[in-house]
Amino acid sequence: MKPRIAYVAVVAIAGAFVVANCSSDDSNQNGTGASGTGAAGGNGTGGNGTGGNGTGGNTGGNATGGNATGGNATGGNGTGGQGGCIVTPCAGHVYQCGDCLDNETPTPDGLIDWQDPDCLGPCSNNEAGFDLLIPGGFNAPCQLDCYYDSNSGSGNDHCYWDHRCDPLEPSLVNDGCTCDPDGNGGCIPPSSADCPDPQETTCHDICGPLTPNGCDCFGCCELPAESGKYVFIGSMDPTDTFGTCTLAVMDDPLLCHPCTPVGDCLNECGHCELCLGKTELPPDCFGQGGSGGGGSGAGGSPNQQCADGVQPCGLPGQAPCSAGYYCITGCCQFLN
């Protein structure tokens, strides 16, 4: 993420977290192996009486009872299958990218919530593309605010951008906007268009942590990752009825319309960061210990996957995010 911006996640998302919890029974009354449950798979220790038959939990933790070692399933946010996933709501609603289910149709892909590369966060109701498909999403297509929260209307989080200020975005399909042509396939923004650059500090604080690596606050993302090509992931069909941009068609400018990122709120894709459309890190990113760090994280030192103090996630061997966090392009971001 971007080094010069210190993001503080202040996003209006109410949480209700559902975690499966099981316990075991000791018929010899010599100690019970309790099920340790935790977002990162805590270690629960059961009774240690002689002859005890403590059994380990099956949803997370490493319960031990009477010298019998229990299971070591990983709990937390989505790791270890649906039994270990925490339902993550968005503004009081549970959508597909936060419901702990594989909603891919017609053929499930076996990936749930943040594990699915199409999920931009818990405020997405679409595991098959980048159109959020939520009430309030993209409800003011010309005047945008943060693309990734519970609404993408105009300015409730002090992020302001008008697509008509982008000479590229309207050149193919206006995505719901109308403007005066500039004679070069672009658009002349009206005097009412609000396109500040830089954006307000509040915009950075609220939208910054929700913005995937490789994207700006308003849904203009670098696809393919590290290609230098930017497309609007909220691109619509010619009738402005449904979204057309997906990872499968990201190279098609008729379906993923070219755009110009708003540089002040662009969260660049670092060489050793997971980004939209980039789910693996190159070998040179792994230092001693091989935990997946590397690159230039926002606000962090070089050779880090995430900023200082931010838990990395999403790679094999990395712990899942705790309750109240969501794994967004390889970093656990706090949802408030």
Secondary structure as UniProt FT lines:
FT   TURN            3..4
FT   TURN            27..28
FT   TURN            39..40
FT   TURN            50..51
FT   STRAND          64..65
FT   TURN            66..67
FT   STRAND          68..69
FT   TURN            79..80
FT   HELIX           82..84
FT   TURN            91..92
FT   HELIX           96..98
FT   HELIX           113..115
FT   TURN            117..118
FT   TURN            122..123
FT   TURN            135..138
FT   STRAND          143..144
FT   TURN            147..148
FT   TURN            156..157
FT   STRAND          161..162
FT   HELIX           163..165
FT   HELIX           169..171
FT   TURN            175..176
FT   STRAND          180..181
FT   STRAND          187..188
FT   TURN            191..192
FT   HELIX           201..207
FT   HELIX           208..210
FT   TURN            213..214
FT   TURN            217..218
FT   STRAND          220..222
FT   TURN            225..226
FT   STRAND          230..232
FT   TURN            233..234
FT   TURN            238..239
FT   HELIX           247..249
FT   TURN            250..251
FT   TURN            253..255
FT   HELIX           263..265
FT   TURN            271..272
FT   TURN            276..277
FT   HELIX           283..285
FT   TURN            288..289
FT   TURN            298..299
FT   TURN            308..309
FT   TURN            316..317
FT   TURN            323..324
FT   STRAND          325..328
FT   TURN            329..330
FT   STRAND          331..334
//
